[in-house]
Amino acid sequence: MSTIASIIRLAGGREKIAQECTADGWRISHWAVERWPRFGIPDYYWPTLIRICDGQITPADLYEANQAVRRPNRPKQRLPEGAAA
């Protein structure tokens, strides 16, 4: 299974992804791409990623990578001791 971080590396890094997405008409910064491993890759960028990865990733790979970071059974973050909920 691919991870979002491995997909970003395969695509040439966050700068290249931002440039290619911008060339495809999407306004995105490399800072936004940096957040993908935490929140997932929006599906409207998938065709660009598949293209720049020369078909080495599929929509199924992207879906699985997103599910891994978005799954509802992820452990919840703990509040610091003494913090109000």
C-alpha positions in Angstrom: 0.0 0.0 0.0 1.2 3.5 -0.9 1.4 6.2 1.8 0.7 9.8 1.0 4.3 10.6 1.8 5.5 8.0 -0.7 3.1 9.3 -3.3 4.5 12.9 -2.8 8.1 11.5 -3.2 7.1 9.5 -6.3 5.5 12.6 -7.9 8.7 14.6 -7.4 8.1 16.4 -4.2 5.8 19.2 -3.0 7.2 21.9 -5.2 6.8 19.9 -8.4 3.3 18.9 -7.4 2.3 22.5 -6.7 3.7 23.6 -10.0 2.0 20.8 -12.0 -1.4 21.4 -10.2 -1.1 25.1 -10.9 -0.3 24.3 -14.6 -3.5 22.2 -14.6 -5.5 25.2 -13.4 -5.6 24.5 -9.6 -4.2 27.2 -7.3 -2.1 25.4 -4.7 1.1 26.2 -2.8 3.8 23.7 -1.7 2.7 24.4 1.9 -0.8 23.0 1.1 0.9 19.8 -0.3 2.9 19.5 2.8 -0.3 19.1 4.8 -1.6 16.2 2.7 0.0 13.5 4.8 -2.0 14.7 7.7 -5.3 15.4 6.1 -5.4 13.5 2.8 -5.1 14.4 -0.9 -8.2 16.2 -2.2 -9.6 14.1 -5.1 -9.5 16.9 -7.6 -5.7 16.7 -7.6 -5.7 12.9 -8.3 -5.6 13.2 -12.1 -2.6 15.5 -11.9 -0.8 13.1 -9.5 -1.5 10.1 -11.7 -0.2 12.0 -14.8 3.1 13.2 -13.1 3.7 9.7 -11.7 3.4 8.2 -15.2 0.6 5.9 -14.1 2.6 4.3 -11.3 -0.2 5.1 -8.9 -3.9 4.5 -9.4 -7.1 6.0 -8.0 -7.3 2.9 -5.8 -3.8 3.7 -4.4 -4.8 7.3 -3.7 -8.1 6.2 -2.1 -6.3 3.7 0.2 -3.7 6.3 1.2 -6.4 8.8 2.1 -8.3 6.2 4.0 -5.2 5.5 6.1 -5.1 9.1 7.3 -8.8 9.7 7.5 -10.1 6.4 9.1 -12.4 7.0 12.0 -10.6 4.6 14.4 -7.4 6.7 14.5 -6.3 7.2 18.1 -7.5 10.6 19.4 -4.9 13.1 20.6 -4.7 13.5 24.3 -5.2 16.8 26.0 -2.4 18.0 28.1 -2.8 17.3 31.8 -4.9 20.0 33.4 -6.4 21.2 30.2 -10.2 21.6 30.0 -12.0 19.5 27.5 
